[in-house]
Structure formats: C-alpha cells, structure tokens
Amino acid sequence: MSSNLHRTPPEILVDDPGPWAVACSVFSYAGGPGRRRRQSPLGLMLSPAPDRGAAVSGLEAEPTVAGTGAVRIVAGTREPAHRLWFEGDVLHGVSPYVRRTWSGSDLALLSEDRPGGDLADQIPLPVHPDALDAEDLPGAVEAPGGEFLGVSTREARAEVVAILRASDRAIVRWIRGARAIAWSPQGDKLAIGAEWGIVLAVPHTPGG
C-alpha cells in the first residue's frame, strides 16, 4: 500500500500517571441512548504498583532516556503493534500478517504491507514475571546507552511492558495492557504498543 496514508488521529490522554500504569484503551465506555459505542482515548491511566517487593524502584531521579522519568504522550494511533523498532525517525511495527511504518514524530501512517505469512509468530513469548532478574531476557529491548531494558511480561492474564534498570533488574516502569516497546536512536522518544494501537511519549518536566 502506498505511503502518505490518511487516518483520523485518535483522542489521546497526554498526562503521565506515574510509573505504574495501564493502557487506557483496554477500557471502553458507551455513548448516550441510541448512539454507537465511543472509542476510548489512547494513553495511560493510574494503576497499582506491581507486587514485586525490593525489585520495584520507580522512576529515576535523573532520567537519561524517555520513560525512565516523567513523560508526556504526544501522539497515538489505533493500528496494532506486537513488536516495534525505530530506524532513524521512522517507527516500524508488525502485527499478525501486517507490517507498517509510521512517522516517529506524530505516528502518521507511512506504509502498510501484507507480505504473506504471520510476521508476529517469531516474536519471543513474554518473560515470566518471576524471571525478570534473569541474565537472559528473550526479546528484551535495550535502551540507548544500555542502562535500561524494555521487556514484555505478564501479570496474571494481563500483558505488561516493564522498563528495568539493566544493572539490578529493578522495575522502573510497569505498563499493563501493553506488549511492545521501542526507543528512538537518541532515547528521546518512547513508543508503547499492543493490539489497541500505539502511543508515543517524550520526556516531560512536571510544571515545565
């Protein structure tokens, strides 16, 4: 399919609820009588901390890459993504049988292809939550600089993306309802995705 595809940008929630969050699109709400169900905005909502004891640290006092400190959601799209990665300022993603690219600045859809075969079937399974401190984390995404890792895991039946400090595997951020994560090459953008779509976040100084 050709580039410069047009989609109506979804409503987004720009604020960061903190290190423990849930992708708000996993919830939905109905419109008034006789109206079609309205789609939820994309973004993050407050959620309880993971029950992980000493392995939980929360956001860094001096964050070095997006997501390890406070963020602001700057864009969203409803195309699903089971895996994400940046090449320059272009975000790439795959979901079952579909490969897409988006602008790394506003998530405008650039291309959409169906090359045949399930492109998502080679994605590693989520890491068991009891194995997050293991040396080998299949499918882990290393943030620029190597100080942090993005890992797909689970909590009961919920998908989770965890951002871990590489040195001690402490949990910095825990996002329920997400399965894919990617950092831009400079670490100044963070993309989080799942079947509901993708949100793009950048560092934010509260009150700034």
C-alpha positions in Angstrom: 0.0 0.0 0.0 1.3 3.5 -0.8 2.8 5.9 1.6 1.1 9.1 2.9 -1.9 7.1 4.1 -4.6 9.1 5.9 -6.1 8.3 9.3 -8.0 10.4 11.7 -5.8 10.8 14.8 -7.4 9.4 17.9 -8.0 11.4 21.0 -5.1 11.0 23.4 -4.6 11.5 27.1 -1.3 13.5 27.4 -0.6 13.2 31.1 1.7 10.6 32.7 0.0 8.9 35.7 3.4 7.8 37.0 5.5 4.6 36.9 2.6 2.2 37.4 0.0 2.5 34.7 -2.5 0.7 32.4 -3.1 1.4 28.8 -6.5 3.2 29.0 -7.7 1.8 25.7 -8.3 -1.5 27.3 -11.4 0.2 28.8 -14.4 1.4 26.8 -17.5 3.4 27.5 -20.8 3.8 25.8 -22.3 6.9 24.4 -25.8 8.1 25.1 -29.0 6.3 24.1 -29.2 5.3 20.5 -25.5 6.1 19.9 -22.7 3.8 18.9 -20.1 2.9 21.5 -17.5 5.6 21.6 -13.8 4.6 21.4 -11.7 5.3 24.4 -8.8 7.7 24.0 -5.3 6.4 23.9 -3.0 7.0 26.8 -2.1 5.8 30.2 -4.1 5.6 33.4 -3.1 5.2 37.0 -2.7 1.6 38.2 -1.4 -0.1 41.3 2.3 -0.9 41.7 3.4 -4.4 40.8 3.8 -6.7 43.8 7.5 -7.3 43.4 9.0 -6.3 46.7 12.5 -4.9 46.6 12.7 -5.3 42.9 10.5 -2.2 42.4 12.2 1.1 42.3 10.0 3.6 40.3 11.1 6.5 38.2 14.7 7.6 38.1 15.7 10.9 39.8 17.8 11.8 36.8 16.3 10.0 33.8 18.6 9.5 30.8 16.1 8.1 28.3 12.3 8.6 27.7 10.2 6.5 30.0 12.6 6.3 33.0 11.3 9.7 34.2 8.0 11.5 33.7 6.7 11.6 30.2 4.1 13.3 28.1 2.1 11.4 25.5 2.4 13.3 22.2 0.7 11.0 19.6 -1.3 7.9 19.2 -2.6 5.6 16.5 -5.0 2.7 16.5 -3.1 0.3 14.2 -2.0 -2.7 16.3 1.7 -3.5 17.0 3.0 -6.7 18.6 6.7 -5.6 18.0 8.1 -2.1 17.4 11.5 -0.7 16.5 12.9 2.6 15.2 15.1 3.2 12.2 16.1 6.8 12.3 12.9 8.8 12.7 10.7 6.1 11.3 8.9 3.7 13.6 8.4 0.1 12.3 5.9 -2.4 13.6 4.4 -5.8 13.0 1.2 -7.4 13.9 -0.2 -10.7 12.6 0.2 -10.7 8.8 0.8 -6.9 8.6 3.9 -4.7 8.6 3.6 -1.0 9.0 5.7 2.1 9.3 4.8 5.4 11.0 6.4 8.9 11.3 8.5 8.9 14.5 7.2 12.4 15.3 3.4 12.1 15.1 2.7 8.5 14.3 1.3 9.4 10.9 0.9 6.1 8.9 3.5 5.9 6.1 3.1 2.4 4.8 1.1 -0.8 5.3 2.0 -4.1 3.7 0.8 -7.7 3.9 3.8 -9.7 2.6 2.4 -13.1 3.4 2.8 -15.3 6.5 2.4 -14.3 10.1 5.0 -11.7 10.8 4.3 -11.9 14.5 4.9 -15.6 15.0 8.6 -15.2 15.6 8.3 -12.7 18.4 9.5 -14.3 21.7 6.9 -15.2 24.3 6.6 -12.8 27.3 9.2 -13.3 30.0 7.7 -14.9 33.2 7.4 -12.2 35.9 9.5 -14.4 38.3 12.3 -14.4 35.7 12.8 -10.7 35.2 16.0 -10.8 37.2 17.5 -13.4 34.9 20.6 -12.7 32.9 18.9 -13.7 29.6 15.6 -12.0 28.9 14.3 -13.2 25.5 13.0 -10.3 23.3 14.3 -7.6 25.7 14.8 -4.2 24.0 17.9 -2.3 25.1 17.5 1.5 25.5 20.2 3.8 24.0 23.1 3.8 26.4 22.4 0.3 27.7 21.3 1.4 31.2 17.7 0.2 30.8 15.8 -2.7 29.2 12.2 -2.9 27.9 10.7 -6.3 28.5 7.3 -7.9 27.6 6.0 -9.9 30.5 2.6 -10.8 32.1 0.7 -10.3 35.3 -2.0 -13.0 35.7 -3.8 -12.7 32.3 -2.7 -9.1 31.6 0.0 -8.2 29.1 2.7 -6.0 30.6 5.6 -3.9 29.3 8.3 -3.4 32.1 11.2 -1.0 31.9 14.0 -2.4 34.0 17.3 -1.0 35.2 19.9 -3.2 33.5 22.3 -3.3 36.4 20.0 -4.7 39.0 16.7 -5.5 37.1 14.8 -3.1 39.3 11.4 -2.2 37.8 11.3 1.5 36.8 8.0 1.5 34.9 5.2 -1.1 34.7 2.5 -0.7 32.0 -0.3 -3.1 32.0 -2.2 -3.8 28.7 1.0 -3.3 26.6 3.2 -5.8 24.8 5.7 -3.8 22.6 8.3 -1.1 23.3 10.8 0.8 21.3 13.2 3.8 21.9 14.3 6.2 19.2 18.0 6.1 18.5 18.6 9.2 20.7 16.4 7.8 23.5 14.2 10.9 23.4 11.1 9.1 22.3 9.4 6.0 23.6 6.8 4.0 21.7 4.5 1.6 23.5 2.0 -0.7 21.6 -0.3 -3.6 21.7 -3.5 -4.8 19.8 -5.2 -1.5 20.8 -2.6 0.6 18.9 0.5 2.7 19.8 1.3 5.8 21.9 4.4 7.9 21.6 5.9 9.6 24.7 8.6 12.1 25.3 10.3 13.3 28.5 8.4 15.8 30.5 9.3 18.0 33.4 6.2 18.4 35.6 5.3 22.1 35.9 7.6 22.9 33.0 
